[in-house]
């Protein structure tokens, strides 16, 4: 008997939970009697706790499987603290398709969905995976890095809006302010929201401002000051200038707050990552850095039993392609049903590794020469990296580029030769920079 069969054999009840903001619909299948009972549950911590007490009264300390359409969220977090519950997060699309199998009319209701969820997993337990509860340190890191990415996405939206606004009345600021997500740009646009206010500033003040951010050469600063003094406004319409400067200030205030928030997240992530026992593994991958290394660790987690092969993480992250074949037709495309955050993490790491790893750059070049687009070549590289990462993670071993290059020499001589050429080119460029 497998571990999965042993676990499902101990389950005393299967519960489908169709969650909502105010009230949840419960469908409870009692294994002993085969009876199905449906009822509503209020969405409060007290109601959840009382519900669990009632389940304990009926089933003692036997295991209870709870199926719900959430992998994150208040309901899931509220249920994770009860040891007798086995949680099965399922994809809402899977529930919808399973329901349509028996109800082709497309009719949908909360009681039906709750019943369908419990039935779907109860009858096919080998096709669904219960939630593996990581240790507190790993879960903290997972939540932090994903939340940080959400803030970065907000920053991108705000800077895009700010770019569009400046193009309408002060396009020169896009060149002179600096990166719009930086403190320099925020301060620049706060002091000088229009070309008129900027040109009124004395040259000495402008020089002091630019010298306060980075280390620009004296010639570059003087050229910038001269450009500002000679600039011609895009528009002199007072209505456009007032509305534009007001909106710019509002966007800059939001960007400045996001900068502070992201820096706070970075500090907290750094502290949690520094204390994690698996840190040395993900720090060892070339190009990971302080942003991507914690995201890679969060993707794999600390539970080595959760993944049995590299293929599982490749599919989970959407890096492994999907093949559709019917008759004589065959089509390969990228995976849509996956964690977008994981795919983004591995894609960004693979792109970064090209700058730091000789064999990664050589492999990317090879894929490009075979006709793949840039992003497709990066995904192919990420697919290869995931096998390497899985091996290091499973064996708790830091990545060693020298060891991997030696293995390439035996398994893929052509890639090894190309990587050696890339390494030699890097070394020559480094020597040339030192000589200059």
C-alpha positions as CSV (number, residue, x, y, z in Angstrom):
1,X,0.0,0.0,0.0
2,X,1.4,3.4,-1.0
3,X,1.6,6.4,1.4
4,X,-1.2,8.1,-0.5
5,X,-3.5,5.0,-0.2
6,X,-2.7,4.7,3.5
7,X,-3.6,8.4,4.1
8,X,-6.9,8.3,2.2
9,X,-7.9,5.1,3.9
10,X,-7.8,6.9,7.3
11,X,-10.1,9.7,6.2
12,X,-13.5,9.7,8.0
13,X,-15.1,12.5,6.0
14,X,-14.7,14.4,2.7
15,X,-15.7,18.0,2.9
16,X,-16.2,20.3,-0.1
17,X,-15.9,23.9,0.9
18,X,-17.2,26.5,-1.6
19,X,-15.9,29.7,0.0
20,X,-17.3,33.2,-0.2
21,X,-16.6,36.5,1.5
22,X,-19.4,36.3,4.0
23,X,-20.6,32.7,4.1
24,X,-19.2,29.3,2.9
25,X,-21.2,26.4,1.6
26,X,-20.2,23.0,3.0
27,X,-20.9,19.5,1.5
28,X,-19.9,16.8,4.0
29,X,-19.6,13.2,2.9
30,X,-19.5,10.8,5.8
31,X,-17.4,7.8,4.9
32,X,-18.9,5.4,7.5
33,X,-22.5,5.9,6.4
34,X,-22.2,7.3,2.9
35,X,-24.5,10.1,3.9
36,X,-24.0,13.6,2.3
37,X,-25.0,16.6,4.4
38,X,-25.0,20.2,3.2
39,X,-25.0,23.4,5.3
40,X,-23.6,27.0,5.4
41,X,-20.7,28.3,7.5
42,X,-20.2,31.9,8.5
43,X,-16.9,33.4,7.6
44,X,-15.5,34.3,11.0
45,X,-12.6,32.8,13.1
46,X,-15.1,31.9,15.8
47,X,-17.4,30.0,13.3
48,X,-14.5,28.1,11.8
49,X,-13.3,27.0,15.3
50,X,-16.8,26.0,16.4
51,X,-17.2,24.0,13.1
52,X,-13.9,22.1,13.8
53,X,-15.1,21.3,17.4
54,X,-18.3,19.8,15.9
55,X,-16.3,17.7,13.5
56,X,-14.1,16.4,16.3
57,X,-17.3,15.4,18.2
58,X,-18.5,13.4,15.3
59,X,-15.2,11.9,14.1
60,X,-12.9,12.1,17.1
61,X,-9.3,12.5,15.9
62,X,-9.8,10.8,12.6
63,X,-8.5,12.6,9.5
64,X,-10.9,14.9,7.6
65,X,-10.2,15.9,4.0
66,X,-11.2,19.4,3.0
67,X,-11.3,20.3,-0.7
68,X,-11.4,24.0,-1.6
69,X,-10.7,26.4,-4.5
70,X,-7.8,28.2,-2.8
71,X,-4.1,27.8,-2.5
72,X,-3.8,31.1,-0.6
73,X,-6.3,33.2,1.4
74,X,-8.0,33.7,4.7
75,X,-10.0,30.4,4.7
76,X,-7.0,28.3,3.9
77,X,-4.8,30.0,6.5
78,X,-7.6,29.6,9.1
79,X,-7.8,25.9,8.5
80,X,-4.0,25.2,8.4
81,X,-3.7,25.3,12.2
82,X,-5.9,22.2,12.6
83,X,-3.8,19.0,12.5
84,X,-6.7,16.6,11.7
85,X,-7.5,18.4,8.4
86,X,-5.9,17.3,5.1
87,X,-6.3,20.2,2.8
88,X,-6.7,19.8,-1.0
89,X,-6.5,23.1,-2.9
90,X,-7.9,22.5,-6.4
91,X,-8.0,24.5,-9.6
92,X,-11.4,26.2,-10.1
93,X,-11.2,25.2,-13.8
94,X,-10.9,21.6,-12.8
95,X,-14.0,21.9,-10.7
96,X,-15.9,23.6,-13.5
97,X,-14.9,21.0,-16.1
98,X,-15.8,18.1,-13.7
99,X,-19.3,19.7,-13.1
100,X,-19.9,20.1,-16.8
101,X,-19.2,16.4,-17.3
102,X,-22.5,15.7,-15.5
103,X,-24.4,18.9,-16.0
104,X,-24.0,19.9,-19.6
105,X,-26.5,22.8,-19.2
106,X,-23.8,24.9,-17.5
107,X,-26.0,25.4,-14.4
108,X,-23.9,26.5,-11.4
109,X,-24.7,26.9,-7.7
110,X,-22.6,27.0,-4.5
111,X,-24.2,23.8,-3.1
112,X,-23.5,21.9,-6.3
113,X,-19.9,23.2,-6.4
114,X,-19.2,22.1,-2.8
115,X,-20.6,18.7,-3.6
116,X,-18.6,18.4,-6.8
117,X,-15.3,19.4,-5.2
118,X,-15.6,16.7,-2.5
119,X,-16.7,14.0,-5.0
120,X,-14.0,14.9,-7.5
121,X,-11.1,14.4,-5.1
122,X,-12.7,11.6,-3.1
123,X,-13.2,9.4,-6.2
124,X,-9.8,10.3,-7.8
125,X,-7.4,10.8,-4.8
126,X,-4.4,9.7,-6.9
127,X,-4.8,12.7,-9.2
128,X,-4.7,15.4,-6.5
129,X,-2.1,16.4,-4.1
130,X,-2.8,17.5,-0.5
131,X,-1.3,20.7,0.7
132,X,2.3,20.3,2.1
133,X,2.7,22.7,4.9
134,X,6.2,24.1,4.8
135,X,8.0,25.2,7.9
136,X,7.3,28.7,9.2
137,X,10.6,30.1,7.9
138,X,10.0,28.9,4.4
139,X,6.4,29.9,4.3
140,X,7.4,33.4,5.5
141,X,9.9,33.7,2.7
142,X,7.3,32.5,0.1
143,X,4.8,35.0,1.2
144,X,7.3,37.9,1.4
145,X,8.9,37.4,-2.1
146,X,5.5,37.0,-3.8
147,X,4.1,40.1,-2.0
148,X,7.2,42.0,-3.0
149,X,6.7,41.1,-6.6
150,X,3.2,42.4,-6.4
151,X,4.6,45.8,-5.3
152,X,7.0,45.7,-8.2
153,X,4.1,45.1,-10.5
154,X,2.3,48.1,-9.0
155,X,5.5,50.2,-9.5
156,X,5.6,49.2,-13.2
157,X,2.0,50.3,-13.6
158,X,2.6,53.6,-11.9
159,X,5.7,54.4,-13.9
160,X,3.9,53.6,-17.1
161,X,1.2,56.0,-16.2
162,X,3.8,58.6,-15.2
163,X,5.6,58.2,-18.6
164,X,2.3,58.7,-20.5
165,X,1.5,61.8,-18.5
166,X,5.0,63.4,-18.9
167,X,4.8,62.8,-22.7
168,X,1.8,65.0,-22.8
169,X,3.3,68.2,-21.4
170,X,7.0,67.7,-20.2
171,X,8.6,64.9,-22.3
172,X,12.2,66.1,-21.6
173,X,11.8,65.0,-18.0
174,X,11.9,61.3,-19.2
175,X,15.6,61.9,-20.1
176,X,16.6,64.4,-17.3
177,X,14.8,62.9,-14.2
178,X,16.4,59.5,-14.4
179,X,14.7,56.1,-13.8
180,X,11.1,56.9,-12.9
181,X,11.1,54.3,-10.1
182,X,14.1,56.0,-8.4
183,X,14.3,58.5,-5.6
184,X,16.2,60.8,-7.9
185,X,13.2,61.0,-10.3
186,X,10.8,61.5,-7.5
187,X,12.8,64.4,-6.1
188,X,13.4,65.9,-9.5
189,X,9.7,65.9,-10.4
190,X,8.7,67.2,-6.9
191,X,11.0,70.2,-7.3
192,X,10.5,70.8,-11.0
193,X,7.1,69.4,-12.2
194,X,7.2,71.6,-15.4
195,X,9.9,72.8,-17.8
196,X,9.2,76.4,-16.7
197,X,10.0,75.7,-13.1
198,X,13.1,73.7,-14.1
199,X,14.5,76.5,-16.2
200,X,14.0,79.0,-13.4
201,X,16.4,77.0,-11.3
202,X,20.0,78.3,-11.1
203,X,22.7,76.3,-12.7
204,X,24.5,75.8,-9.3
205,X,21.3,74.2,-7.9
206,X,21.0,71.8,-10.9
207,X,24.6,70.8,-10.6
208,X,24.2,70.1,-6.9
209,X,21.2,68.0,-7.6
210,X,22.8,65.8,-10.2
211,X,26.0,65.4,-8.1
212,X,23.9,64.2,-5.2
213,X,22.7,61.2,-7.2
214,X,25.4,58.8,-8.6
215,X,28.7,60.0,-9.8
216,X,28.2,61.8,-13.2
217,X,31.2,63.4,-14.8
218,X,31.6,67.1,-14.8
219,X,31.2,67.2,-18.5
220,X,27.9,65.3,-18.4
221,X,26.5,67.6,-15.8
222,X,27.4,70.7,-17.7
223,X,25.9,69.2,-20.9
224,X,22.7,68.5,-19.0
225,X,22.5,72.0,-17.6
226,X,23.0,73.5,-21.0
227,X,20.3,71.3,-22.5
228,X,17.8,72.4,-19.8
229,X,18.5,76.1,-20.4
230,X,18.0,75.7,-24.2
231,X,14.9,73.5,-24.1
232,X,11.7,74.5,-25.7
233,X,8.3,73.6,-24.1
234,X,6.0,71.1,-25.8
235,X,3.0,73.2,-24.8
236,X,2.3,76.5,-23.1
237,X,-1.4,75.8,-22.4
238,X,-1.8,76.6,-18.7
239,X,-4.7,74.2,-18.3
240,X,-2.6,71.3,-19.6
241,X,0.4,72.3,-17.5
242,X,-1.6,72.6,-14.3
243,X,-3.5,69.3,-14.8
244,X,-0.3,67.5,-15.8
245,X,1.8,68.8,-12.9
246,X,-0.9,67.9,-10.4
247,X,-1.3,64.3,-11.8
248,X,2.5,64.0,-11.8
249,X,2.7,65.0,-8.2
250,X,0.0,62.5,-7.3
251,X,1.8,59.6,-9.1
252,X,5.2,60.6,-7.6
253,X,3.8,60.5,-4.1
254,X,2.6,56.9,-4.7
255,X,5.9,55.9,-6.3
256,X,7.8,57.3,-3.4
257,X,5.7,55.3,-0.9
258,X,6.2,52.1,-3.0
259,X,10.0,52.7,-3.0
260,X,9.9,52.7,0.8
261,X,7.7,49.6,1.0
262,X,9.9,47.6,-1.4
263,X,13.0,48.5,0.5
264,X,11.3,47.4,3.7
265,X,10.4,44.1,2.0
266,X,14.0,43.7,0.8
267,X,15.3,44.1,4.3
268,X,12.9,41.6,5.8
269,X,13.5,39.1,3.0
270,X,17.3,39.5,3.5
271,X,16.9,38.7,7.2
272,X,14.7,35.6,6.7
273,X,16.8,34.3,3.8
274,X,20.1,34.8,5.7
275,X,18.8,32.5,8.5
276,X,17.4,29.7,6.2
277,X,19.4,26.5,6.2
278,X,19.1,26.1,2.4
279,X,20.4,29.5,1.6
280,X,23.9,28.3,0.6
281,X,22.3,26.2,-2.2
282,X,20.5,29.1,-4.0
283,X,23.2,31.6,-3.3
284,X,25.5,29.4,-5.3
285,X,23.7,29.8,-8.6
286,X,25.4,32.3,-10.9
287,X,23.2,35.4,-11.5
288,X,20.7,34.7,-8.7
289,X,21.8,37.7,-6.5
290,X,19.9,39.0,-3.5
291,X,16.6,39.3,-5.3
292,X,16.3,36.1,-7.2
293,X,18.0,33.7,-4.8
294,X,15.2,34.0,-2.2
295,X,12.6,33.6,-4.9
296,X,14.3,30.4,-6.1
297,X,14.4,29.0,-2.6
298,X,10.7,29.9,-2.1
299,X,9.8,28.1,-5.3
300,X,11.4,24.8,-4.2
301,X,10.6,25.0,-0.5
302,X,12.3,23.0,2.2
303,X,10.2,19.8,2.0
304,X,12.2,17.4,-0.1
305,X,9.4,14.8,-0.3
306,X,7.1,17.3,-2.1
307,X,8.9,16.8,-5.4
308,X,10.2,13.5,-6.7
309,X,11.6,14.6,-10.1
310,X,12.7,17.7,-11.9
311,X,9.8,17.3,-14.3
312,X,7.4,18.1,-11.5
313,X,8.8,21.5,-10.8
314,X,9.3,22.1,-14.6
315,X,5.5,21.6,-15.1
316,X,4.5,23.4,-11.9
317,X,6.4,26.5,-13.1
318,X,5.2,26.3,-16.7
319,X,8.7,25.9,-18.1
320,X,8.0,22.4,-19.5
321,X,6.1,22.8,-22.9
322,X,2.8,21.1,-23.6
323,X,2.4,18.8,-26.6
324,X,-1.0,18.4,-28.3
325,X,-1.4,15.6,-30.9
326,X,-4.4,14.3,-32.8
327,X,-4.1,12.1,-35.8
328,X,-1.4,13.6,-38.1
329,X,-1.3,17.0,-36.4
330,X,1.1,17.8,-33.6
331,X,1.5,21.1,-31.8
332,X,3.9,22.2,-29.0
333,X,3.1,25.3,-27.0
334,X,4.0,26.8,-23.6
335,X,2.0,25.7,-20.5
336,X,-0.9,28.0,-19.5
337,X,-2.0,26.2,-16.3
338,X,0.9,27.0,-14.0
339,X,2.1,29.5,-11.4
340,X,2.8,32.7,-13.2
341,X,5.0,33.9,-10.4
342,X,7.2,30.7,-10.5
343,X,7.5,30.9,-14.3
344,X,8.5,34.5,-14.0
345,X,11.1,33.7,-11.3
346,X,12.8,31.0,-13.3
347,X,12.6,32.9,-16.5
348,X,14.3,36.0,-14.9
349,X,17.0,33.8,-13.3
350,X,17.8,32.1,-16.6
351,X,18.1,35.5,-18.3
352,X,20.4,36.8,-15.6
353,X,22.6,33.6,-15.7
354,X,23.5,34.4,-19.3
355,X,25.6,37.3,-18.0
356,X,27.4,35.1,-15.3
357,X,27.6,31.6,-16.6
358,X,29.7,30.6,-19.6
359,X,27.7,27.4,-20.4
360,X,24.4,29.2,-20.0
361,X,25.4,31.9,-22.5
362,X,26.7,29.3,-24.9
363,X,23.4,27.3,-24.6
364,X,21.3,30.4,-25.2
365,X,23.4,31.3,-28.3
366,X,22.9,27.7,-29.6
367,X,19.1,27.9,-29.1
368,X,19.0,31.3,-30.9
369,X,21.0,29.9,-33.8
370,X,18.4,27.1,-34.1
371,X,15.8,29.7,-34.8
372,X,14.2,30.2,-31.4
373,X,13.2,33.7,-30.3
374,X,14.9,35.3,-27.3
375,X,12.2,34.4,-24.8
376,X,11.9,30.9,-26.1
377,X,15.6,30.4,-25.8
378,X,15.5,31.7,-22.2
379,X,12.8,29.2,-21.4
380,X,14.8,26.4,-22.9
381,X,17.7,27.5,-20.7
382,X,15.4,27.7,-17.6
383,X,14.3,24.1,-18.4
384,X,17.9,23.0,-18.3
385,X,18.7,25.0,-15.1
386,X,15.7,23.5,-13.3
387,X,17.2,20.0,-13.7
388,X,20.5,21.3,-12.2
389,X,18.7,23.1,-9.4
390,X,16.6,20.1,-8.5
391,X,19.7,17.9,-8.2
392,X,21.4,20.4,-6.0
393,X,18.3,21.0,-3.9
394,X,17.5,17.3,-3.5
395,X,21.1,16.4,-2.4
396,X,21.6,19.6,-0.4
397,X,24.7,20.5,-2.4
398,X,25.9,23.9,-3.5
399,X,26.2,24.4,-7.3
400,X,29.8,24.3,-8.6
401,X,30.3,25.7,-12.1
402,X,33.6,23.8,-12.5
403,X,32.0,20.5,-11.7
404,X,29.2,21.1,-14.1
405,X,31.5,22.1,-16.9
406,X,33.4,18.8,-16.4
407,X,30.1,16.8,-16.7
408,X,29.4,18.8,-19.9
409,X,32.7,17.7,-21.2
410,X,31.6,14.1,-21.0
411,X,27.9,14.4,-21.8
412,X,27.8,17.3,-24.3
413,X,31.2,18.0,-25.9
414,X,29.8,20.5,-28.4
415,X,28.3,22.7,-25.6
416,X,31.4,22.3,-23.6
417,X,33.6,23.6,-26.4
418,X,31.3,26.5,-27.0
419,X,31.2,27.4,-23.3
420,X,35.1,27.3,-23.3
421,X,35.1,29.8,-26.1
422,X,32.7,32.1,-24.2
423,X,34.9,31.8,-21.1
424,X,38.0,32.8,-23.1
425,X,36.1,35.8,-24.6
426,X,35.0,37.0,-21.1
427,X,38.6,36.7,-19.9
428,X,40.0,38.6,-22.8
429,X,37.4,41.4,-22.3
430,X,38.2,41.6,-18.6
431,X,42.0,41.9,-19.3
432,X,41.3,44.6,-21.8
433,X,39.3,46.6,-19.3
434,X,42.0,46.3,-16.7
435,X,44.7,47.4,-19.2
436,X,42.5,50.4,-20.1
